[in-house]
Amino acid sequence: MGRRGRILIGIGAVVVIAVLAAVVVAPRVGNALAGADGIHDAAALPRQIQLCGRFWQRDALDRRFTAVAAREAFGGVVVDPGPFGSCPPGPCTAVAQSGACDVVIWVRVGEDAYLDYSLQGGS
């Protein structure tokens, strides 16, 4: 293989890496920086997140709810699923609470679309 062949292979490798970065890494970085009010890429959200010292599992059917339907059916708060998300008031935490807490939290995935995550391991 000559010099030209090695250059073409190198260019091909750079193109493949760039495409993978755009398809795989970029949506996850966007989700990490979107915040609770931002719209997250549903395809890039993990099945399980950790928030408030607890683990939360995404709905297996990936059903999307409107804000009104989510509030009326389950209650709960909209959260930031990213690695820097803070624990808002409402969800159950790892620390004992005297009152009731939310066992369902929501992640915004559209203008008026939310995915639910349910508490794992009991309240």
PEDADA-V594123 format. One record per backbone hydrogen bond with DSSP energy under -1.0 kcal/mol. CO is the residue of the C=O (numbers start at 0). NH is the residue of the N-H. If there is no record, write none. Layout:
CO:NH, CO:NH
//
This chain:
1:5, 2:6, 3:7, 4:8, 5:9, 6:10, 7:11, 8:12, 9:13, 10:14, 11:15, 12:16, 13:17, 14:18, 15:19, 16:20, 17:21, 18:22, 19:23, 20:25, 24:28, 25:29, 26:30, 27:31, 28:32, 40:43, 46:57, 48:55, 50:53, 51:93, 53:50, 54:119, 55:48, 56:117, 58:61, 64:113, 65:69, 66:70, 67:71, 68:72, 69:73, 69:74, 76:105, 81:84, 89:101, 101:91, 102:118, 104:116, 105:78, 106:114, 107:39, 112:108, 112:109, 113:64, 114:106, 115:58, 116:104, 117:56
//
